[in-house]
Amino acid sequence: MEVIARTKERFPANPLDDLQFKGLQQAIQSLNSEQLAWASGYLAGLVALQPMGNEAANESPALTILYATQGGKGPGRYNLQLGGDGKGLRLNRLFRKNLTENELLKIIDELFHLYAEKKLTDEGFGDFSVRYGLVKPVINPAEDYHDTP
């Protein structure tokens, strides 16, 4: 899939200067959709590791993010992925696919209740998902990332 080049003017809230924006465009121009999705998750993980506002530099915010893509078999259908470590060292894995919005919200609610009840001290949601057996860890992405439940 070819990435369509976009101008900075089309993104008025863009916080990058012209040189940074051009570098980003050059870095992603040859990526396919799967690679772009991975890069997006990688960058989101980097943001999650950065201190916010008044937080101390060594303090991590208590935040859990579940990743659901509108990648089901049609509009309004979602895939739910679990097990990423938030540091970019372990990828997430498909947990459920082709969910309706109501199914997705019900599952997320159940997962958060389970996590609140069973998590270990300072255990992230991705680590919990693997330890509790919700998904197997992705050890070798080339071979087992696409294994589905």
DSSP file (Angstrom, degrees, kcal/mol; ACC not computed):
  #  RESIDUE AA STRUCTURE BP1 BP2  ACC     N-H-->O    O-->H-N    N-H-->O    O-->H-N    TCO  KAPPA ALPHA  PHI   PSI    X-CA   Y-CA   Z-CA
    1    1 A M              0   0    0      0, 0.0     2,-0.4     0, 0.0     0, 0.0   0.000 360.0 360.0 360.0 129.3    0.0    0.0    0.0
    2    2 A E        -     0   0    0     30,-0.1     2,-0.5     1,-0.0    28,-0.1  -0.681 360.0-129.8 -85.2 133.5    1.4    3.4   -1.0
    3    3 A V        -     0   0    0     26,-0.8     2,-0.5    -2,-0.4    -1,-0.0  -0.714  22.2-129.3 -82.3 126.8    1.3    6.0    1.7
    4    4 A I        -     0   0    0     -2,-0.5     2,-0.2     1,-0.1    -1,-0.0  -0.643  22.3-123.0 -78.7 124.8   -0.2    9.2    0.3
    5    5 A A        -     0   0    0     -2,-0.5     2,-0.4    24,-0.0    -1,-0.1  -0.474  30.5-164.0 -68.6 134.9    2.0   12.2    1.0
    6    6 A R        -     0   0    0     -2,-0.2     2,-0.2     5,-0.0    19,-0.1  -0.915  15.0-122.1-121.5 147.8    0.1   14.9    2.9
    7    7 A T    >   -     0   0    0     -2,-0.4     3,-1.4     1,-0.1     4,-0.3  -0.566  21.5-119.2 -88.7 155.1    1.1   18.5    3.4
    8    8 A K  G >  S+     0   0    0      1,-0.3     3,-1.7    -2,-0.2     6,-0.3   0.816 110.8  66.8 -60.6 -31.4    1.5   20.0    6.8
    9    9 A E  G 3  S+     0   0    0      1,-0.3    -1,-0.3     3,-0.1     5,-0.0   0.772  92.1  60.9 -63.6 -25.1   -1.3   22.5    6.1
   10   10 A R  G <  S+     0   0    0     -3,-1.4    -1,-0.3     1,-0.3    -2,-0.2   0.600 104.7  51.7 -77.1 -10.2   -3.8   19.6    6.1
   11   11 A F    X   +     0   0    0     -3,-1.7     3,-2.0    -4,-0.3    -1,-0.3  -0.703  66.9 174.3-124.5  76.7   -2.9   18.9    9.7
   12   12 A P  T 3  S+     0   0    0      0, 0.0    -1,-0.1     0, 0.0    -2,-0.1   0.735  77.6  56.1 -62.1 -23.7   -3.3   22.3   11.5
   13   13 A A  T 3  S+     0   0    0      2,-0.0    -2,-0.0     0, 0.0     0, 0.0   0.293  75.6 134.7 -90.1  11.9   -2.6   20.9   14.9
   14   14 A N    <   -     0   0    0     -3,-2.0     7,-0.0    -6,-0.3    -3,-0.0  -0.455  39.7-166.0 -64.9 117.9    0.7   19.4   13.8
   15   15 A P        +     0   0    0      0, 0.0     2,-0.2     0, 0.0    -1,-0.2   0.422  56.0 102.3 -86.9   3.2    3.3   20.2   16.5
   16   16 A L  S    S-     0   0    0      1,-0.1     2,-0.1     2,-0.1    -2,-0.0  -0.584  71.1-125.7 -86.5 146.1    6.3   19.3   14.2
   17   17 A D     >  -     0   0    0     -2,-0.2     4,-2.6     1,-0.1     5,-0.2  -0.357  39.0 -94.4 -78.1 173.5    8.5   21.9   12.5
   18   18 A D  H  > S+     0   0    0      1,-0.2     4,-2.4     2,-0.2     5,-0.2   0.874 125.0  49.5 -59.5 -41.1    8.9   21.6    8.8
   19   19 A L  H  > S+     0   0    0      2,-0.2     4,-2.2     1,-0.2    -1,-0.2   0.911 112.9  46.5 -66.3 -42.8   12.1   19.6    9.0
   20   20 A Q  H  > S+     0   0    0      2,-0.2     4,-2.4     1,-0.2    -2,-0.2   0.913 113.0  49.8 -64.4 -43.0   10.7   17.1   11.4
   21   21 A F  H  X S+     0   0    0     -4,-2.6     4,-2.4     1,-0.2    -2,-0.2   0.919 111.4  48.1 -63.6 -43.7    7.5   16.7    9.4
   22   22 A K  H  X S+     0   0    0     -4,-2.4     4,-2.3    -5,-0.2    -1,-0.2   0.904 111.4  51.2 -63.5 -40.8    9.4   16.1    6.2
   23   23 A G  H  X S+     0   0    0     -4,-2.2     4,-2.2     2,-0.2    -2,-0.2   0.895 109.8  49.7 -62.7 -40.4   11.7   13.6    8.0
   24   24 A L  H  X S+     0   0    0     -4,-2.4     4,-1.7     2,-0.2    -2,-0.2   0.928 110.3  50.0 -64.0 -45.2    8.6   11.7    9.3
   25   25 A Q  H  X S+     0   0    0     -4,-2.4     4,-1.1     1,-0.2    -2,-0.2   0.909 112.1  48.1 -59.6 -42.3    7.1   11.6    5.8
   26   26 A Q  H  < S+     0   0    0     -4,-2.3     4,-0.4     1,-0.2     3,-0.3   0.885 109.3  54.0 -65.5 -37.9   10.3   10.3    4.3
   27   27 A A  H  < S+     0   0    0     -4,-2.2    -1,-0.2     1,-0.2     3,-0.2   0.824 117.7  34.4 -66.7 -31.4   10.6    7.6    7.1
   28   28 A I  H >< S+     0   0    0     -4,-1.7     3,-1.7     1,-0.1    -1,-0.2   0.520  87.6  97.0-103.0  -5.6    7.1    6.2    6.4
   29   29 A Q  T 3< S+     0   0    0     -4,-1.1   -26,-0.8     1,-0.3    -1,-0.1   0.776  90.4  40.7 -61.1 -27.9    6.7    6.6    2.7
   30   30 A S  T 3  S+     0   0    0     -4,-0.4    -1,-0.3    -3,-0.2     2,-0.2   0.365  90.4 112.3-102.2   7.1    7.7    3.0    1.9
   31   31 A L    <   -     0   0    0     -3,-1.7   -28,-0.1     4,-0.1     2,-0.1  -0.551  58.9-138.0 -82.0 143.1    5.8    1.3    4.7
   32   32 A N     >  -     0   0    0     -2,-0.2     4,-2.5   -30,-0.1     5,-0.2  -0.327  37.2 -91.0 -86.1 179.1    2.9   -1.0    4.1
   33   33 A S  H  > S+     0   0    0      1,-0.2     4,-2.1     2,-0.2     5,-0.1   0.862 126.5  50.6 -63.9 -37.0   -0.3   -0.9    6.2
   34   34 A E  H  > S+     0   0    0      2,-0.2     4,-2.1     1,-0.2    -1,-0.2   0.912 112.2  47.3 -66.3 -41.5    0.9   -3.5    8.6
   35   35 A Q  H  > S+     0   0    0      2,-0.2     4,-2.7     1,-0.2    -2,-0.2   0.886 111.0  51.6 -67.1 -38.9    4.2   -1.7    9.1
   36   36 A L  H  X S+     0   0    0     -4,-2.5     4,-2.4     2,-0.2    -2,-0.2   0.900 109.2  50.6 -63.4 -40.6    2.4    1.6    9.6
   37   37 A A  H  X S+     0   0    0     -4,-2.1     4,-2.1     2,-0.2    -2,-0.2   0.912 111.7  47.7 -63.7 -42.0    0.2    0.0   12.3
   38   38 A W  H  X S+     0   0    0     -4,-2.1     4,-2.6     2,-0.2    -2,-0.2   0.935 111.8  49.6 -63.2 -45.9    3.2   -1.4   14.1
   39   39 A A  H  X S+     0   0    0     -4,-2.7     4,-2.7     1,-0.2     5,-0.2   0.882 108.7  53.7 -61.6 -38.3    5.0    2.0   13.9
   40   40 A S  H  X S+     0   0    0     -4,-2.4     4,-2.3     2,-0.2    -1,-0.2   0.934 111.2  44.7 -60.5 -47.0    1.9    3.7   15.3
   41   41 A G  H  X S+     0   0    0     -4,-2.1     4,-2.2     2,-0.2    -2,-0.2   0.882 112.1  53.0 -64.8 -38.5    1.8    1.3   18.3
   42   42 A Y  H  X S+     0   0    0     -4,-2.6     4,-1.9     2,-0.2    -2,-0.2   0.937 111.2  45.7 -61.6 -47.6    5.6    1.7   18.8
   43   43 A L  H  X S+     0   0    0     -4,-2.7     4,-2.1     1,-0.2    -2,-0.2   0.883 110.9  53.1 -65.4 -38.1    5.2    5.5   18.9
   44   44 A A  H  X S+     0   0    0     -4,-2.3     4,-2.1     1,-0.2    -1,-0.2   0.886 107.8  52.3 -63.2 -37.6    2.2    5.3   21.2
   45   45 A G  H  X S+     0   0    0     -4,-2.2     4,-1.0     2,-0.2    -2,-0.2   0.888 107.5  51.4 -64.4 -39.2    4.3    3.1   23.5
   46   46 A L  H  X S+     0   0    0     -4,-1.9     4,-0.6     1,-0.2     3,-0.5   0.904 109.4  50.3 -63.7 -40.8    7.1    5.7   23.5
   47   47 A V  H >< S+     0   0    0     -4,-2.1     3,-1.3     1,-0.2    -2,-0.2   0.903 105.7  56.5 -63.0 -40.6    4.6    8.4   24.5
   48   48 A A  H 3< S+     0   0    0     -4,-2.1    -1,-0.2     1,-0.3    -2,-0.2   0.765 104.8  53.3 -63.8 -24.6    3.3    6.3   27.3
   49   49 A L  H 3< S+     0   0    0     -4,-1.0    -1,-0.3    -3,-0.5    -2,-0.2   0.602  89.8  95.6 -86.0 -11.9    6.8    6.1   28.8
   50   50 A Q  S << S-     0   0    0     -3,-1.3     2,-0.0    -4,-0.6     7,-0.0  -0.605  82.8-112.3 -82.2 137.1    7.2    9.9   28.8
   51   51 A P        -     0   0    0      0, 0.0     2,-0.4     0, 0.0     6,-0.1  -0.382  32.6-138.4 -62.9 145.5    6.5   11.8   32.0
   52   52 A M    >   -     0   0    0      4,-0.1     3,-2.4    -4,-0.1    -4,-0.0  -0.900  46.1 -51.0-110.4 135.8    3.5   14.0   31.7
   53   53 A G  T 3  S+     0   0    0     -2,-0.4     0, 0.0     1,-0.3     0, 0.0  -0.110 124.4   0.5  49.6-118.2    3.2   17.6   33.1
   54   54 A N  T 3  S+     0   0    0      2,-0.0    -1,-0.3     3,-0.0     3,-0.1   0.385  97.5 124.8 -87.4   2.1    4.1   17.8   36.8
   55   55 A E    <   -     0   0    0     -3,-2.4     2,-0.1     1,-0.1     5,-0.0  -0.288  69.7-104.4 -64.8 147.2    5.0   14.1   37.2
   56   56 A A    >   -     0   0    0      1,-0.1     3,-1.8     2,-0.1    -4,-0.1  -0.385  31.3-113.8 -65.5 150.3    8.4   13.2   38.5
   57   57 A A  T 3  S+     0   0    0      1,-0.3    -1,-0.1    -6,-0.1    -2,-0.1   0.774 115.9  45.2 -60.6 -27.9   10.8   11.9   35.9
   58   58 A N  T 3  S+     0   0    0      2,-0.1     2,-0.5    -7,-0.0    -1,-0.3   0.271  93.2  99.2-100.2  11.9   10.9    8.4   37.4
   59   59 A E    <   -     0   0    0     -3,-1.8    -4,-0.0     0, 0.0     0, 0.0  -0.855  59.7-151.1-103.9 130.2    7.1    8.1   38.0
   60   60 A S        -     0   0    0     -2,-0.5     2,-0.1    -9,-0.1   -11,-0.1  -0.842  20.9-120.7 -98.8 133.2    4.9    6.2   35.6
   61   61 A P        -     0   0    0      0, 0.0     2,-1.4     0, 0.0    -1,-0.0  -0.434  25.4-115.5 -69.1 146.6    1.3    7.2   35.2
   62   62 A A        +     0   0    0     -2,-0.1     2,-0.4     2,-0.0    62,-0.0  -0.686  63.3 140.7 -83.6  93.1   -1.3    4.5   36.1
   63   63 A L        -     0   0    0     -2,-1.4     2,-0.5   -15,-0.1   -15,-0.0  -0.998  33.8-166.9-141.0 131.7   -2.8    4.1   32.7
   64   64 A T        -     0   0    0     -2,-0.4     2,-0.5    60,-0.1    -2,-0.0  -0.979   7.4-168.2-119.7 131.3   -4.0    1.0   30.8
   65   65 A I        -     0   0    0     -2,-0.5     2,-0.4     2,-0.0    -2,-0.0  -0.977   6.5-158.7-121.2 125.8   -4.7    1.1   27.1
   66   66 A L        -     0   0    0     -2,-0.5     2,-0.7    16,-0.1    16,-0.1  -0.824  17.4-138.1 -96.2 143.7   -6.5   -1.7   25.3
   67   67 A Y  E     +A   81   0A   0     14,-1.0    14,-2.5    -2,-0.4     2,-0.4  -0.902  27.6 169.5-109.5 114.1   -5.9   -1.7   21.5
   68   68 A A  E     -A   80   0A   0     -2,-0.7     2,-0.4    12,-0.2    12,-0.2  -0.987  14.8-158.9-122.9 132.4   -8.9   -2.4   19.3
   69   69 A T  E     -A   79   0A   0     10,-2.4    10,-2.5    -2,-0.4     2,-2.1  -0.839  27.0-126.7-109.6 147.6   -8.8   -1.9   15.6
   70   70 A Q  S    S+     0   0    0     -2,-0.4     8,-0.2     8,-0.2     7,-0.1  -0.469  75.5 120.1 -84.2  66.4  -11.7   -1.4   13.3
   71   71 A G        +     0   0    0     -2,-2.1     7,-0.2     8,-0.1    -1,-0.2   0.041  33.8 118.5-120.8  22.9  -10.3   -4.3   11.3
   72   72 A G  S    S-     0   0    0      5,-1.5     7,-0.1     2,-0.3     5,-0.1   0.139  88.1 -74.5 -72.2-160.5  -13.1   -6.7   11.5
   73   73 A K  S    S-     0   0    0      5,-0.1    -1,-0.1     2,-0.1     5,-0.0   0.296 106.3  -9.9 -87.4  11.6  -14.9   -8.0    8.4
   74   74 A G  S >  S-     0   0    0      3,-0.1     3,-1.5     0, 0.0    -2,-0.3  -0.975  99.2 -38.3 176.6 178.4  -16.8   -4.7    7.8
   75   75 A P  T 3  S+     0   0    0      0, 0.0     3,-0.1     0, 0.0    -2,-0.1  -0.279 122.7  20.4 -57.8 138.9  -17.8   -1.3    9.2
   76   76 A G  T 3  S+     0   0    0      1,-0.3    25,-0.5    24,-0.1     2,-0.4   0.621  97.1 117.3  77.5  12.6  -18.5   -1.3   12.9
   77   77 A R    <   -     0   0    0     -3,-1.5    -5,-1.5    23,-0.1     2,-0.3  -0.920  45.3-164.6-114.6 141.1  -16.5   -4.6   13.5
   78   78 A Y  E     - B   0  99A   0     21,-2.6    21,-3.6    -2,-0.4     2,-0.4  -0.922  18.6-146.6-132.0 148.9  -13.5   -4.6   15.7
   79   79 A N  E     -A   69   0A   0    -10,-2.5   -10,-2.4    -2,-0.3     2,-0.5  -0.937  19.1-149.4-108.1 137.0  -10.4   -6.8   16.5
   80   80 A L  E     -AB  68  96A   0     16,-3.0    15,-3.3    -2,-0.4    16,-1.6  -0.937  11.9-168.2-112.3 125.3   -9.2   -6.7   20.1
   81   81 A Q  E     +AB  67  94A   0    -14,-2.5   -14,-1.0    -2,-0.5     2,-0.3  -0.919   8.4 176.2-116.4 138.5   -5.5   -7.3   20.8
   82   82 A L  E     + B   0  93A   0     11,-2.6    11,-3.2    -2,-0.4    44,-0.1  -0.860  44.9  57.1-132.0 164.3   -3.9   -7.9   24.2
   83   83 A G        +     0   0    0      1,-0.3    55,-0.2    -2,-0.3    -1,-0.1   0.360  56.6 140.0 100.6  -4.0   -0.5   -8.7   25.7
   84   84 A G        -     0   0    0      1,-0.1    -1,-0.3     9,-0.1     7,-0.2  -0.387  48.9-138.4 -67.9 152.6    1.8   -5.9   24.5
   85   85 A D        -     0   0    0      5,-1.7    -1,-0.1    41,-0.2    42,-0.1   0.512  26.3-125.3 -94.8  -2.9    4.2   -4.7   27.2
   86   86 A G  S    S+     0   0    0      4,-0.4   -38,-0.1     1,-0.1   -37,-0.1   0.461  98.1  79.9  76.7  -1.2    3.9   -0.9   26.5
   87   87 A K  S    S-     0   0    0      3,-0.2    -1,-0.1   -39,-0.1   -45,-0.0   0.391 106.9-111.3-114.5  -2.0    7.7   -0.7   26.1
   88   88 A G  S    S+     0   0    0      2,-0.3     3,-0.1   -47,-0.1   -46,-0.1   0.616  94.1 104.5  80.0  12.8    7.9   -1.9   22.5
   89   89 A L  S    S+     0   0    0      1,-0.3     2,-0.4     2,-0.0    -5,-0.0   0.662  80.9  34.8 -99.3 -19.5    9.6   -5.1   23.6
   90   90 A R  S    S-     0   0    0     47,-0.0    -5,-1.7    51,-0.0    -4,-0.4  -0.984  78.9-137.3-137.5 125.8    6.6   -7.5   23.3
   91   91 A L        -     0   0    0     -2,-0.4    47,-0.6    47,-0.3     2,-0.1  -0.349  23.4-112.2 -74.1 157.3    3.9   -7.2   20.6
   92   92 A N        -     0   0    0     -8,-0.1     2,-0.3    45,-0.1    -9,-0.2  -0.365  29.5-141.4 -79.5 171.3    0.3   -7.7   21.4
   93   93 A R  E     -B   82   0A   0    -11,-3.2   -11,-2.6    -2,-0.1     2,-0.2  -0.972  27.1 -90.0-136.7 149.0   -1.7  -10.6   20.0
   94   94 A L  E     +B   81   0A   0     51,-0.5   -13,-0.3    -2,-0.3     3,-0.1  -0.394  42.5 171.2 -59.6 125.5   -5.2  -11.0   18.6
   95   95 A F  E     -     0   0A   0    -15,-3.3     2,-0.3     1,-0.4   -14,-0.2   0.809  68.3  -0.7-102.3 -49.6   -7.5  -11.9   21.5
   96   96 A R  E    S-B   80   0A   0    -16,-1.6   -16,-3.0    52,-0.0    -1,-0.4  -0.991  70.2-153.8-141.8 146.8  -10.9  -11.7   19.8
   97   97 A K  E     +     0   0A   0     -2,-0.3   -18,-0.2   -18,-0.2   -25,-0.1  -0.890  63.2  14.0-126.0 156.1  -11.8  -10.7   16.2
   98   98 A N  E    S+     0   0A   0     -2,-0.3     2,-0.2     1,-0.2   -19,-0.2   0.853  77.4 168.1  57.8  43.8  -14.7   -9.3   14.3
   99   99 A L  E     -B   78   0A   0    -21,-3.6   -21,-2.6    -3,-0.2    -1,-0.2  -0.564  34.3-124.8 -85.9 147.9  -16.6   -8.0   17.4
  100  100 A T     >  -     0   0    0    -23,-0.2     4,-2.6    -2,-0.2     5,-0.2  -0.428  35.2-103.4 -76.4 166.8  -19.5   -5.6   17.3
  101  101 A E  H  > S+     0   0    0    -25,-0.5     4,-2.6     1,-0.2     5,-0.2   0.912 123.3  49.6 -59.6 -43.0  -19.1   -2.4   19.4
  102  102 A N  H  > S+     0   0    0      2,-0.2     4,-2.1     1,-0.2    -1,-0.2   0.905 111.5  48.2 -64.1 -41.3  -21.4   -3.8   22.1
  103  103 A E  H  > S+     0   0    0      2,-0.2     4,-2.4     1,-0.2    -2,-0.2   0.924 112.0  50.5 -62.7 -43.9  -19.5   -7.1   22.2
  104  104 A L  H  X S+     0   0    0     -4,-2.6     4,-2.6     1,-0.2    -2,-0.2   0.932 111.2  47.1 -59.8 -48.1  -16.2   -5.2   22.4
  105  105 A L  H  X S+     0   0    0     -4,-2.6     4,-2.2     1,-0.2    -1,-0.2   0.875 111.8  50.9 -64.5 -37.6  -17.4   -2.9   25.3
  106  106 A K  H  X S+     0   0    0     -4,-2.1     4,-2.2    -5,-0.2    -1,-0.2   0.924 112.2  46.5 -64.7 -44.3  -18.7   -5.9   27.2
  107  107 A I  H  X S+     0   0    0     -4,-2.4     4,-2.8     2,-0.2    -2,-0.2   0.918 111.8  50.8 -65.0 -43.7  -15.4   -7.8   26.9
  108  108 A I  H  X S+     0   0    0     -4,-2.6     4,-2.5     2,-0.2     5,-0.2   0.918 110.0  50.5 -60.4 -43.5  -13.4   -4.7   27.9
  109  109 A D  H  X S+     0   0    0     -4,-2.2     4,-1.9     1,-0.2    -1,-0.2   0.928 112.5  46.6 -59.6 -46.1  -15.6   -4.2   30.9
  110  110 A E  H  X S+     0   0    0     -4,-2.2     4,-2.3     1,-0.2    -2,-0.2   0.898 112.0  51.1 -63.3 -41.0  -15.1   -7.9   31.9
  111  111 A L  H  X S+     0   0    0     -4,-2.8     4,-2.8     1,-0.2    -2,-0.2   0.905 109.2  49.8 -65.3 -41.2  -11.3   -7.7   31.3
  112  112 A F  H  X S+     0   0    0     -4,-2.5     4,-2.5     2,-0.2    -1,-0.2   0.885 111.0  49.5 -66.1 -37.5  -10.9   -4.6   33.5
  113  113 A H  H  X S+     0   0    0     -4,-1.9     4,-1.7    -5,-0.2    -2,-0.2   0.928 113.0  46.9 -64.9 -43.8  -12.9   -6.2   36.3
  114  114 A L  H  X S+     0   0    0     -4,-2.3     4,-2.6     2,-0.2     5,-0.2   0.916 113.0  49.4 -62.4 -44.2  -10.7   -9.3   36.1
  115  115 A Y  H  X S+     0   0    0     -4,-2.8     4,-2.1     1,-0.2    -2,-0.2   0.921 109.7  50.8 -61.8 -45.9   -7.5   -7.3   35.9
  116  116 A A  H  < S+     0   0    0     -4,-2.5    -1,-0.2     1,-0.2    -2,-0.2   0.853 117.4  41.0 -60.9 -34.8   -8.6   -5.2   39.0
  117  117 A E  H  < S+     0   0    0     -4,-1.7    -2,-0.2    -5,-0.2    -1,-0.2   0.852 127.1  27.2 -82.0 -36.5   -9.3   -8.4   40.9
  118  118 A K  H  < S+     0   0    0     -4,-2.6    -3,-0.2    -5,-0.2    -2,-0.2   0.491  86.0 117.3-112.4  -5.3   -6.3  -10.6   39.9
  119  119 A K     <  -     0   0    0     -4,-2.1     2,-0.2    -5,-0.2     3,-0.1  -0.252  59.4-123.5 -68.9 154.4   -3.4   -8.3   38.9
  120  120 A L    >   -     0   0    0      1,-0.1     3,-2.1     4,-0.1    -1,-0.1  -0.518  47.5 -73.0 -86.1 162.1   -0.1   -8.3   40.8
  121  121 A T  T 3  S-     0   0    0      1,-0.3    -1,-0.1    -2,-0.2     3,-0.1  -0.344 119.1  -0.7 -57.2 130.9    1.3   -5.2   42.4
  122  122 A D  T 3  S+     0   0    0      1,-0.2     2,-0.5    -3,-0.1    -1,-0.3   0.669  94.7 149.5  61.0  20.1    2.6   -2.9   39.6
  123  123 A E    <   -     0   0    0     -3,-2.1    -1,-0.2     4,-0.0    -4,-0.0  -0.737  41.7-134.5 -86.9 126.1    1.7   -5.4   36.9
  124  124 A G     >  -     0   0    0     -2,-0.5     4,-2.5    -3,-0.1     5,-0.2  -0.319  22.0-111.2 -72.3 161.5    0.8   -3.8   33.6
  125  125 A F  H  > S+     0   0    0      1,-0.2     4,-2.7     2,-0.2     5,-0.1   0.881 117.0  52.1 -64.0 -38.6   -2.3   -5.0   31.7
  126  126 A G  H  > S+     0   0    0      2,-0.2     4,-1.6     1,-0.2    -1,-0.2   0.921 111.3  46.7 -63.6 -43.2   -0.3   -6.6   28.9
  127  127 A D  H  > S+     0   0    0      1,-0.2     4,-2.9     2,-0.2     5,-0.2   0.907 112.9  50.2 -63.9 -41.4    1.8   -8.6   31.4
  128  128 A F  H  X S+     0   0    0     -4,-2.5     4,-3.2     1,-0.2     6,-0.3   0.921 106.2  56.1 -60.3 -44.4   -1.3   -9.6   33.2
  129  129 A S  H  <>S+     0   0    0     -4,-2.7     5,-1.9     1,-0.2     6,-1.4   0.867 114.0  39.8 -57.9 -38.2   -2.9  -10.7   29.9
  130  130 A V  H ><5S+     0   0    0     -4,-1.6     3,-1.1     4,-0.2    -2,-0.2   0.939 116.9  47.7 -76.2 -49.2    0.0  -13.1   29.3
  131  131 A R  H 3<5S+     0   0    0     -4,-2.9    -2,-0.2     1,-0.3    -3,-0.2   0.888 112.8  49.0 -60.1 -40.1    0.5  -14.3   32.9
  132  132 A Y  T 3<5S-     0   0    0     -4,-3.2    -1,-0.3    -5,-0.2    -2,-0.2   0.564 116.1-114.9 -79.9  -7.7   -3.3  -15.0   33.3
  133  133 A G  T < 5S+     0   0    0     -3,-1.1    -3,-0.2     2,-0.3     3,-0.1   0.661  76.1 130.3  86.3  16.6   -3.4  -16.9   30.0
  134  134 A L  S   <S+     0   0    0     -5,-1.9     2,-0.3    -6,-0.3    -4,-0.2   0.898  85.4   0.7 -67.8 -38.4   -5.6  -14.6   28.1
  135  135 A V  S    S-     0   0    0     -6,-1.4    -2,-0.3   -54,-0.0    -1,-0.2  -0.975  78.2-113.6-142.0 155.8   -3.1  -14.6   25.2
  136  136 A K        -     0   0    0     -2,-0.3     2,-0.1    -3,-0.1    -5,-0.1  -0.638  44.9-101.5 -82.7 149.0    0.2  -16.3   24.6
  137  137 A P        -     0   0    0      0, 0.0     2,-1.0     0, 0.0   -45,-0.1  -0.401  29.0-116.4 -69.3 148.9    3.2  -14.0   24.4
  138  138 A V        +     0   0    0    -47,-0.6   -47,-0.3     1,-0.2     7,-0.1  -0.782  45.1 163.7 -84.3 106.1    4.6  -13.1   21.0
  139  139 A I  S    S+     0   0    0     -2,-1.0    -1,-0.2     1,-0.3     6,-0.0   0.889  73.6  22.8 -89.7 -49.0    8.1  -14.6   21.2
  140  140 A N  S >> S-     0   0    0      1,-0.1     4,-3.1     2,-0.0     3,-1.6  -0.889  70.5-165.0-121.8  97.8    9.0  -14.7   17.5
  141  141 A P  H 3> S+     0   0    0      0, 0.0     4,-1.2     0, 0.0     5,-0.3   0.823  86.7  58.8 -55.0 -35.1    6.9  -12.1   15.6
  142  142 A A  H 34 S+     0   0    0      1,-0.2     4,-0.1     2,-0.1    -2,-0.0   0.806 120.8  25.9 -65.1 -27.5    7.7  -13.6   12.2
  143  143 A E  H <4 S+     0   0    0     -3,-1.6    -1,-0.2     2,-0.0     3,-0.1   0.812 133.1  23.7-105.1 -37.8    6.2  -17.0   13.3
  144  144 A D  H >< S+     0   0    0     -4,-3.1     3,-0.9     1,-0.1    -2,-0.1   0.440  88.9  92.2-118.7   3.8    3.6  -16.5   16.0
  145  145 A Y  T 3< S+     0   0    0     -4,-1.2   -51,-0.5    -5,-0.5    -1,-0.1   0.897  92.9  46.9 -61.7 -39.0    2.3  -13.0   15.8
  146  146 A H  T 3  S+     0   0    0     -5,-0.3    -1,-0.2   -53,-0.1     2,-0.1   0.412  78.5 122.5 -90.1   3.1   -0.6  -14.0   13.5
  147  147 A D    <   -     0   0    0     -3,-0.9   -53,-0.3     2,-0.1    -3,-0.0  -0.465  50.8-155.6 -59.9 134.0   -1.6  -17.1   15.5
  148  148 A T              0   0    0     -2,-0.1   -53,-0.1   -55,-0.1    -2,-0.1  -0.799 360.0 360.0-116.3 157.2   -5.3  -16.5   16.4
  149  149 A P              0   0    0      0, 0.0    -1,-0.1     0, 0.0   -54,-0.1   0.507 360.0 360.0 -68.0 360.0   -7.5  -17.8   19.2
